[in-house]
Each structure stands twice: as structure tokens, then as C-alpha cells.
Amino acid sequence: MTASRPDRRVVLGTAMATALDLAAPRLARAQGQPAVVVIGGGFGGATAARMLARTGHAVTLVERDAAFLACPFSNAVLVGLRSLDQQRFGHDGLAAAGVKLVIDNATGVDPAARRVTLAGGGTLGYDRLILAPGIELNYSGLRGYSAEAAEVLPHAWRAGAQTVLLARQLETMADGGTVVMSVPANPYRCPPGPYERASLIAWYLKTRKPRSKLIVLDAKDTFSKQRLFQKAWSELYPGLIEWVGQSAGGTVTSVEVGEKTLVTDFGRHRGDVVNIIPPQRAGRIAELAGVADRSGWCPVDPVSFEARLQPGIHVVGDAGIMGAMPKSAFSAHAQAKACALAVAALLRGEAPPPVRLINTCYSLVAPDYGISVAGVYRPANGQLADIEGAGGTSPLEAPRAQREAEAHYAEAWFQTITSDVYG
């Protein structure tokens, strides 16, 4: 693979997006169209709203924030490779596409009355509701950690103020200091995200604070793109990253905030900078709507993405239980397009169209070193299952030019998906 040759994952993703776009009927907007409400303006919700507006449906997007801060590439912000403003996307493009925007917080859903309650006091009726609430950090799942503790030991798992806080802590840490990260058990948003973060922090330490080290405490023994990451670590950062898996005592059981210490069954790890990625669950509105089960996540039909616990409500993105399909920005984008087509069909009294979905995910190990994974999924036995042989990862043995090319493809991927969603 060379920089001048298109990456097959980019091609697959573009082809999938094009196929879904072409499948969407262009209908003139008419009076009396069924009302669709979408909650959540991230990659899933914004995509679903845009797609439904294109089919001529009256669609209202409820989003708490006036601008969206993207998590993909936010690890690069931590180490000074990007600014936070480069992660910020407004909603003007959605409004121009015909989406009605309500900047407010959804505080309740009445499935029987088909009505959404807003923090500002208003309500919205719907014929179909799409939830794309993303994740909520499950502070109660890690003893000693809390929203207040995160102001000292940041998670930075939502782009924004926490990203800035962790970046500042890394910048002010003395050379020779220790950074400690904790990684939760599955499932959580962006499976390879913690390891990209570890890689870029290691790059920062190597180039700015070479006497420092990084300890990664992991509640798992295996992780996404593991062989690719660990091979790159041995090549680029020998002796700098210490990864401790679950069987070696990597599971963090409690946090001592004042001591900046993470406690495991095997010992205590104090850091000068401590980054805690806590357990997660579906965003709060999913629980309020009655679509989340005891796991904290939302079981859905893999064709229509209709919640199994509440008819008339659909769930896309990180909040859903999606079988083999991971929680990622591209997954949310693909699911939302398929869900929008399914909702449009159901509102016409038709069956949802067949589903084939693609996910592609790039990770930066260094500014000029990228790796990737892609998967193709279809409904099988009530969930989304891998299509065997249709995906894959970057080659384990590849020339450095290929790794550099994939770093460029990662940037192109980000520009393409954000333009498609928010442009």
C-alpha cells in the first residue's frame, strides 16, 4: 500500500455510504408527514436526522450542546497534535438540510403517549423516536471514582474540558514522571481508543520528557488490534510502556484520589498523572425511556434498530447492544443511515430494507504511523454478526511507508465522515 493508492477501507466505507444514500427515496416534503424525533446530535443522531430529512420526513433533532465535539482524533489533542477547535462542529449544515434543531436536554420519554419531555419545559410528540445518546460514565462501577474525582484524575473520555485538563497535566508533569492509565473491561466506547491514547502519550513522553514512563492497567488480557499495537510499541517505544493485563493484576478495583493511586488486587500504582477510563453504560435517556436492560445497554433488532423493550423507539450508536459490531463513530454513522431507511419504510407501512453494515477504524501510534481495522456485518440470530473474511486489519509486517500512508488515510477518514454528517 502506498499513499497514492486508495485504502480499501476508505473505498468500502465510501461505497457503503453511497449505497445507502442512493437507497433513500427523495420525497417532496408534504403537510402531515409523520413526525420523527431524534435525541442526540453525535455521529449517530445527526446522521439519522439528516437522512430522514432527505426522505421528506418532519424530523426534529434534540441536542444539549450548541456544537458537537468529536471524540475521534481527540487523543491527538492531548499531545498537542491538534487543537480542540478542530474537533468542534456546528449544526448549521443539519438545519440547512431541513432538520429542525432544538438545543435542549431531553429529560424524559413517555413511550405510551409517544412524547419527549425537555429540560426547558417543552414537550415533543413523535410517531417514531430515534435515540442516539452515546455513553454515560458509570462512576459507581469503580470504587472511589466520581465526577468530582475526575477533576483531579481526568478520564478525558468525552472530548472537551476533560481533554484540556489531561493535556495540561501531561504538559506540566516533570521529566522523569510516571503516567498511569486504567482501561475498563468490555464493553465501552471505541475499543482501540485507550491503546491509541497510550501510544500517543508514549510518543509525547519520548519526544518531550524522555525519562518518563507510562503504565497501562488493563481489565482485559486481549484488546483490539493488540498485535499491531504491541509490535509498534516494541519498535517505537521500547521500555517506555508497561502494559499490565488482567491476569497479571491489571484490573483496577479502587481509586485513592488524594494519593493519585490506583489499587489492584496485586498492588498499588501511583502516578504523577493519572488517566482513568471508567466503566460505561448507555446515556441516561435510554434508561428513562425504558430501552436499556440490566446490562446498562440497549438490546435492538439488528435490521430496524427498534428497541426490543419499547416499540416505536429505535437506538443507534454506542448505546446499543450491536453484537459483533463495535462501538465507534463509523459504526454509529452506518447504523444511523440504515435505521433512518428502516424508519422511513415503517412509516410507509413497509418492511425495512436488508442490512449490510461496515465499520472502519484508524488508530495513530505516532503522528506518521497508522493502523486500521475493518469489519462487515449482517443480521444473524438476532444480532449483528461478522461476515467472515470480509474485513481485516493492517498487515502485521508492513513497510514504514504503509504505516505512514495509513496515518494520512486516518485524517482523510475523519474529514470525510465529519463532512458527511455536519457539512
Beta strands, then each sheet from edge to edge (+ up, - down):
strand 1: 35-39
strand 2: 58-63
strand 3: 67-69
strand 4: 88-90
strand 5: 100-103
strand 6: 106-110
strand 7: 115-118
strand 8: 123-125
strand 9: 128-131
strand 10: 135-137
strand 11: 178-183
strand 12: 213-218
strand 13: 241-244
strand 14: 252-256
strand 15: 261-264
strand 16: 267-270
strand 17: 273-276
strand 18: 280-282
strand 19: 298-299
strand 20: 313-315
strand 21: 320-321
strand 22: 357-366
strand 23: 369-380
strand 24: 383-386
strand 25: 392-393
sheet 1: 5+ 2+ 1+ 9+ 20+
sheet 2: 3+ 4-
sheet 3: 6+ 7- 8+
sheet 4: 10+ 18-
sheet 5: 13+ 12+ 11+ 17+
sheet 6: 14+ 15- 16+
sheet 7: 19+ 21+
sheet 8: 22+ 23- 24+
sheet 9: 22+ 23- 25+
end
